[in-house]
Amino acid sequence: MPPEFKSAVRHLWRQPGFTLLAVLSLGTAIGVNSAMFSIVNGFLLRETTTHEPENYVAVFHATRDARRDYRPFSHAEFAALRADQAVFADVSAAAYSQVALGDPGEIRRAFAFLVSDNFFALAAARPALGRFFTAAETSPGAGQAVVVASHALWQRLGGRADFVGSALRINGRFCTVIGIAPPGFSGASPLLAPEVWLPLGFFSASAPAFAETRRSPDLSDPRNHVLNLFARLDPGLTRATAATRLPAVAGRLARLDPDPGTEREIVLARPFGIAPQPVRDNAFASLTTLTLGLSAVVLIIACLNLSNLLLARGVGRAPEIATRLALGASRGRILGQLLLEGLLLAVTGGALGVLISSWAGSFLAQVLADRVADFGFQVTTSFQADLPVLGFTLLVSLVASLAFSLGPALVLSRRDLTNDLKGAARGTLAGEGRTLWGGRNILLMLQMGFSLVSLFAAGLFLRAAFAALEPPTGFDPRGRLVAEIDFALSADDPLTVRRRATAALAAARRQPGVAQASLASLVPYANDVQLARVSLPGSAPETGRSTGIPAAFSAISDGYFSALGVRLLLGRDFTPQESLAAGAAPVCVVDETLARRLFPTGNWVGQILTLQGGPAQQVQGEHTIVGVVSAHSQDVVDRSRPLPRVFVPFARIDHPVWFLVAYAPDDNSASLLHRTLLASDATLPLVMVTPLESFLAANFGRWQAGLAASLFGLFGLIAVVLAAIGIYGVTAYNLSRRARELGLRTALGAGTGDIIRLVVGRGFVLLGLSVAAGSIACGLVGLALAGFVPDVAAFDPLVFAACLLTLFLSATPALLLPACRAAKVDPLVALRAE
């Protein structure tokens, strides 16, 4: 073992308190950064396939105008692209769908991909067991009931070796399991995977994955744009070079478009999400910069903390270093010795950081998996300490080692021997003096300034989370139930859907304890929003253009507002005849927000408006307002500024998913309603029955805001703790080196209060200077976060004041404790020790 290494270990071992504090601080900071990188790596940097990921692309279809309207492809367009060899070696297709897994009465909604026969091969996937689909099974209209299960679903169902060949009940049909996908495979996204894959030939028996998607059951219909395409580029082509050949391919594809008036282009992108449009590369960069930037602040605070402690510790080592230099040791050798000690601290802290990162990654992966399981997805990514994460952690450890040890090492290894020996006797380093602008004071101010910035960023996220978790505006969820019935899972025709939905409503209204019940195509906080465009008669735009006031749209039956607890301000609710008769007069109810925007002068009831766009395409045209209700929030993002709302009668639209809202204040009403609905219709595709309060709590936006607030709140807490530790450690060490000065002050008549005021007052002066500089940085951080945090101002005075108070409360005991201890020291003992 080299003597320098032995010496470094010996010096650290002799001061266990300092070493333990340094390792814990560094381990926490490096662990936070490692955990954040594992999240970025798992979410944003991981590829969909490990085999030649650079030439595996998602293919999109967009209009060439300013709107950039993206849409999926038809089966004819897919077949044409697959046959066109100008750019792609091969092309696969996937339609995203939701299916019902399980027996009637016990179904759950699961996400499914309906794929072409080459989908798995194109993504270089091999079955864990069994086989994948054949061309015959995936041809349009084949209808063969076969399924490939995800590896996670197979494990959850017991992981039996004879699982291949067994049957899964999907949408009421028994489908034979022919294969099991490899672990973590998706083929479309590095983040999320379906529970099952079905052949495209099963298309007519499936439902769209997203409620706003309307499609024909005939996959061969040229107007049925439902396929998301993935491709392998021809050998030697990059995405950039392929883009030069795409206009010619788009021109050939345009001949198949049944609406030839719109010019479209083909866009290639990295497979990432399951949306019909690509995720922009700058979105990755912004999110990565934000996440890693805020965690880097924690590391900077820890490094400043350690630099300050090393400088304070160096006061005691100045005589030793000066003596070694006097005896002929080179400055380079002293510098290397000090840097080696810093490297040992950083490597030990890095090892602790890997443990913290692994625990945090496992915890977050489980939380995420539990949450997305509610939507029928499975998480394919992991946040474990793989090679990229370990490499990043090592790099961070090395950078941290240089960041916190180089400055103190350069200061301590200089050749000012006489002044160093004198300064050590006074408890200072040469040139540092007692000014506010000494090296240690500047480091301490930087540390407190960065802590303020970290606190402010965390405060903005906490403010947003608290806003998201506040009760909804405009209705009272207490005592109310919501049931979701997804008829898309049973593939019923519109008339059957209407008949079964009204029968379920009648059964709910007959249940004892249910005071009111109603149907709605959408309820607040349902993780979805359906938009229509509302305008005045005579101002409606030409067909195909989207102008007018955007409003949240919902079809409801009579009694909805009283069932939900929304106040009726003017006019009336729909009558039972208007709700249930498809040919009833075109009437609507609006909320006061929409009424005021359309008719600022009042007189709302009896006015006429025009609906168009979105789900309202089924009822577009003029409608008479028969009632006005109070404004109420639709989702987390519009809680403070609710979208305008427009409601039409239940029977006016065909919709696959209906919510049943009931006012039933009894505690056991949810389970009773569940039994009542299934007793009236044993095969009813009932997804869930839950209290409305639980339904609101499960909203994805609320969960997302709470997760972000917890994550960045933890950053802020760690930053404050590190700052407090740094203030305490540096103050205590400085006072221990100033024992002679404090002893003389006490001997000359200074009291305990004078000593405490001296120390604490100097600390608060430094804190004030830190706040002055940190407030500017907080403004810049607020501007950067304004685009990520909804309904939060770039500079929130309340959040900033709370951050100042937190920093003050954490700094006060960190200054008082060492000051009180120093003030109690007997001056004779202090002078004798000096």
Summary of the structure (lengths in Angstrom):
residues: 834
radius of gyration: 33.4
end to end distance: 37.2
largest distance: 104.0
contacts: 2929
relative contact order: 0.11
helix: 51%
strand: 17%
